[in-house]
């Protein structure tokens, strides 16, 4: 079973994501901000990370840059899921080595899970 | 070809000179008595001197050859002839050299002083050379006895001297002096004087009269005639008269007539020679002195008569002694009319006393100069302004008068008046332009067509920190650096002013410019060329500081970005929740499982509410930030508004079991407040106090009037604000960590709007807070708000 770390400060969104990924056969690890996400990642070594950008305490990109410093997590695929879609943010995200950059409002939960699975070459 | 002709011409002149010299020499030697080679009459010396002086030294071979041939054909002895020829040539060359060097060359007869130099150089020194060489050669060649040396030498010397002083002036003056055609009367006079000269000469030196026959010493009789020529005619006429006199005298004397006739012909000729030489010197000196005087007089006359100023000499009684011809032009009086008149009689009577006074002062000291302007009446009755310079030359024997130099300055006076008016108008225009320039908020700099600064306005000084005096004349491009973006300089040739001056077109653009203190700022630039008659004569650059605009721009971009993110979040929630609801409802149709439906519907509703609040808040903010917020005060007290809000929140206060304390002023204090704006402020503060205070806490509200202001204080026992967050709580979208945890749905705009409204109505807001102890907000509002028109439709809910 693939472990997915979901980092999202908006509780109602986090809850939906948890339900959908669990339903799709993932083991969902949840964090409601960047620092919590970093701690969970170090401890649990997830197979994939789904992360928002604007969050209290630590933003998503900072979190990813810190995670990359851990050799065990250096190659873990990461997907940004945010409502920021300006070029500057996308560029920053791509520099921190993300697999995919998804804009929340463009997706519904079911398609989102499908997309993540495709990215990870899972059925 | 030209050169060949030139040589030919010179050879011809040289040949002519040789022939003239030869025959003059033959004539001279025909009168040689003391030795066949030494004559008391030797015209060739005069020919040699005149030729070398006029034609130049390069003609010496003609002299040399002429002298050689004369002597050879006389004595037949080659060596002595060569020696004598050398002496004669040396005489001419040395004499002419001295004249050129020390006595004005060809102009030797233009000054009496030069005449004496001429006598010394060519009359005494040069013949001594010729005589010494010639006689020595004769003695050495055996053609003369040594004991005769002195006698021959003296004859030779005097003969050459006569030739030099009689013949040379005649030849030179006829060449140098311009020929003036005499008037008929003068021609008659010349004929008369020539006749008298001939008669007198013949009477003294020939057998025509008893004087000549008896050898009476009456040579002086010729003197008045020579004087007459010198005084009444010119220099060349004098020289001619001397030649005529000398020729007749020699002729008569050799025949035994006249005062100088002696038994020995040589002795006779020597005496005559002395007489002729003296006559020549006197006549030359006198005629040249007169000539010089006439020349000077002519110059000064020309100066005075052609002067635009008029010159009048007056005596102590201001009577006119002399006046220049230009008097006619200035005063309308001809010189003949004006001489004898009283100068002061023309002066404006009103100014007479002052002028008399000044004159008295002028007369009292020698050489004093006085400048004055006064009004004078012309002959035609017209009044004119004159500017006069008076000089006291009473003590100068040559003048003995007051010299008045004056001219008409009426025209100047008139144009001066116009000039003053023009200058005044110009100054007014300039003042207007300066005020205009100074009052323009944009920095303005004007340059010449090479980009050098001519002027800058006050705004430019303020903007760049340079003073006008520091930058005038400097190259604009060197003074101010220009960058497209920070760190990317604009090429000198691409700068707007350069482009404008080069193309003649207006150039605009935004750049970063440097100030005097090297700091940089963004500016909008317009460079316009200044055209005059289609020629670019300079340029004007207008510089507008766009720092604030850039900041606003940046803030707007950030706000839009943040706001759009904020808006998308609740939209996403609604989308996802409803999407889940749809899926779950689909499944439920099969399973009849209803567990999440109420929760999802509730989430969609709450999030939609949040969305509405957010949109309202964002619209309000844009109205406040655009500065179009209306203020409409009505008569109402603050406690009325606060009580109204508290009433709406009654339910929540009850639910959380708060203790509410109110402290209002006794009696109603009526004030002028905008209830809508005040409501938004206190609704936010009260909502926050309720939201962030744990149950069973206390909320105290106090209203008091201080002078013309009302102070509202609200104290809670809530979670408080971290010290590091305290300066951010009024920032747009800022939320404290505690606030996020307690109310995840807040948008972070409430306190921003509160602060903006308080500022808009000229109030103040501040707070004190301790974490976990509570927070106190203070709001001070004016009791009488000032009305302002603008946008009214502020939306009430924020939170």
Interface residues (C-beta under 8 A of the other chain):
Chain A: X9 X10 X11 X12 X13 X16 X19 X54 X56 X57 X83 X84 X86 X104 X105 X108 X109 X110
Chain B: X561 X564 X565 X568 X569 X571 X572 X573 X575 X576 X577 X579 X580 X583 X603 X607 X735 X737 X740 X744
